[in-house]
Amino acid sequence: MYDVAIIGAGPAGASAALFTAKAGKQTVVIDNGQSVTRRAWIENHYGVMEITGPDLVDTGIKQAEKFGANFVQGQAKNVVKTGNGFKVETDQGEYEAAHVIIATGMWADLAEQSGINTKPGTEPRVKTIIDVDSQGQTNVEGIWAAGTVAGVSMHTIITAGDGAKVAINIISKMNGERYVDHDVKK
Ligand SMILES: Cc1cc2nc3c(=O)[nH]c(=O)nc-3n(C[C@H](O)[C@H](O)[C@H](O)COP(=O)(O)OP(=O)(O)OC[C@H]3O[C@@H](n4cnc5c(N)ncnc54)[C@H](O)[C@@H]3O)c2cc1C
């Protein structure tokens, strides 16, 4: 049983995993390797002069793995409520978690499949998004959404930021107080 299961290892999902794993939360990330970010050349990500999409995505995964996040290949097919959380059904097996973050980029089909409210997208080329509140919470308590699929502007600094925001809201909820993750320069 994980604390957090994240679907999608793009900037939104991996950034969320970095925060939840670094906060000591048992984290699994399920991804089927279709990130649109892998087609990008990026010169507008604050703090990084220039980077290829694949390098940004791979670095994000390494950062989260460094703190214990478990990345698995697979296509998530359904998210089902259970007695003490949720079961994520994939083509490679099932994962149980107390909280789920859907960070599936331009794909909202998993959310629709799982009975989560969606609505028309407002960003260019984004057809359907998940209906979330300002915290990133969906209509199903315990299921959250982040990044492009949550309707934010489709830019890596913003989708990664949204993933971090939602992760901090989940960690704060689990800890019962607002969470801050600051390291001090040695
Ligand atoms: C050609 C191109 C150029 C771009 N250039 C820039 C740029 O210069 N600067 C910039 O800021 N942004 C750029 N972007 C946009 C940037 O890539 C995206 O905005 C953004 O970062 C998307 O992040 P995300 O995590 O929301 O989605 P993605 O990065 O798309 O991640 C979603 C992940 O979820 C996985 N997934 C989806 N459904 C499932 C499922 N059911 N089961 C398992 N896994 C699933 C996908 O495989 C994918 O890995 C560009 C995009 C493109 C396409």
PDBQT file of the ligand as one rigid body, heavy atoms in Angstrom, charges set to zero:
ROOT
HETATM    1  C1  LIG A 201       6.821  19.908 -29.665  1.00  0.00    +0.000 C 
HETATM    2  C2  LIG A 201       6.655  20.503 -28.281  1.00  0.00    +0.000 A 
HETATM    3  C3  LIG A 201       7.476  21.534 -27.881  1.00  0.00    +0.000 A 
HETATM    4  C4  LIG A 201       7.330  22.111 -26.600  1.00  0.00    +0.000 A 
HETATM    5  N1  LIG A 201       8.169  23.110 -26.228  1.00  0.00    +0.000 NA
HETATM    6  C5  LIG A 201       8.043  23.643 -24.991  1.00  0.00    +0.000 A 
HETATM    7  C6  LIG A 201       8.906  24.710 -24.568  1.00  0.00    +0.000 A 
HETATM    8  O1  LIG A 201       9.802  25.149 -25.293  1.00  0.00    +0.000 OA
HETATM    9  N2  LIG A 201       8.732  25.207 -23.305  1.00  0.00    +0.000 N 
HETATM   10  C7  LIG A 201       7.750  24.745 -22.477  1.00  0.00    +0.000 A 
HETATM   11  O2  LIG A 201       7.647  25.231 -21.335  1.00  0.00    +0.000 OA
HETATM   12  N3  LIG A 201       6.920  23.724 -22.831  1.00  0.00    +0.000 NA
HETATM   13  C8  LIG A 201       7.040  23.192 -24.063  1.00  0.00    +0.000 A 
HETATM   14  N4  LIG A 201       6.209  22.188 -24.451  1.00  0.00    +0.000 N 
HETATM   15  C9  LIG A 201       5.113  21.774 -23.560  1.00  0.00    +0.000 C 
HETATM   16  C10 LIG A 201       5.530  20.799 -22.467  1.00  0.00    +0.000 C 
HETATM   17  O3  LIG A 201       6.103  19.704 -22.980  1.00  0.00    +0.000 OA
HETATM   18  C11 LIG A 201       4.256  20.402 -21.759  1.00  0.00    +0.000 C 
HETATM   19  O4  LIG A 201       3.601  21.509 -21.484  1.00  0.00    +0.000 OA
HETATM   20  C12 LIG A 201       4.254  19.928 -20.372  1.00  0.00    +0.000 C 
HETATM   21  O5  LIG A 201       5.310  20.107 -19.763  1.00  0.00    +0.000 OA
HETATM   22  C13 LIG A 201       3.426  18.740 -20.177  1.00  0.00    +0.000 C 
HETATM   23  O6  LIG A 201       3.651  18.214 -18.899  1.00  0.00    +0.000 OA
HETATM   24  P1  LIG A 201       2.644  17.151 -18.284  1.00  0.00    +0.000 P 
HETATM   25  O7  LIG A 201       3.405  16.496 -17.194  1.00  0.00    +0.000 OA
HETATM   26  O8  LIG A 201       1.347  17.794 -17.965  1.00  0.00    +0.000 OA
HETATM   27  O9  LIG A 201       2.350  16.156 -19.484  1.00  0.00    +0.000 OA
HETATM   28  P2  LIG A 201       3.388  14.991 -20.343  1.00  0.00    +0.000 P 
HETATM   29  O10 LIG A 201       4.706  15.601 -20.252  1.00  0.00    +0.000 OA
HETATM   30  O11 LIG A 201       2.646  14.801 -21.531  1.00  0.00    +0.000 OA
HETATM   31  O12 LIG A 201       3.256  13.815 -19.292  1.00  0.00    +0.000 OA
HETATM   32  C14 LIG A 201       2.100  13.012 -19.168  1.00  0.00    +0.000 C 
HETATM   33  C15 LIG A 201       2.563  11.566 -19.003  1.00  0.00    +0.000 C 
HETATM   34  O13 LIG A 201       1.431  10.755 -18.688  1.00  0.00    +0.000 OA
HETATM   35  C16 LIG A 201       1.565   9.518 -19.371  1.00  0.00    +0.000 C 
HETATM   36  N5  LIG A 201       0.238   8.908 -19.443  1.00  0.00    +0.000 N 
HETATM   37  C17 LIG A 201      -0.885   9.416 -20.016  1.00  0.00    +0.000 A 
HETATM   38  N6  LIG A 201      -1.938   8.575 -19.831  1.00  0.00    +0.000 NA
HETATM   39  C18 LIG A 201      -1.443   7.493 -19.149  1.00  0.00    +0.000 A 
HETATM   40  C19 LIG A 201      -2.038   6.276 -18.659  1.00  0.00    +0.000 A 
HETATM   41  N7  LIG A 201      -3.335   6.010 -18.818  1.00  0.00    +0.000 N 
HETATM   42  N8  LIG A 201      -1.233   5.380 -18.029  1.00  0.00    +0.000 NA
HETATM   43  C20 LIG A 201       0.090   5.636 -17.831  1.00  0.00    +0.000 A 
HETATM   44  N9  LIG A 201       0.707   6.798 -18.255  1.00  0.00    +0.000 NA
HETATM   45  C21 LIG A 201      -0.054   7.704 -18.894  1.00  0.00    +0.000 A 
HETATM   46  C22 LIG A 201       2.156   9.921 -20.732  1.00  0.00    +0.000 C 
HETATM   47  O14 LIG A 201       2.805   8.815 -21.334  1.00  0.00    +0.000 OA
HETATM   48  C23 LIG A 201       3.172  10.997 -20.299  1.00  0.00    +0.000 C 
HETATM   49  O15 LIG A 201       4.445  10.415 -20.017  1.00  0.00    +0.000 OA
HETATM   50  C24 LIG A 201       6.327  21.624 -25.714  1.00  0.00    +0.000 A 
HETATM   51  C25 LIG A 201       5.495  20.555 -26.103  1.00  0.00    +0.000 A 
HETATM   52  C26 LIG A 201       5.635  20.012 -27.386  1.00  0.00    +0.000 A 
HETATM   53  C27 LIG A 201       4.723  18.905 -27.808  1.00  0.00    +0.000 C 
ENDROOT
TORSDOF 0
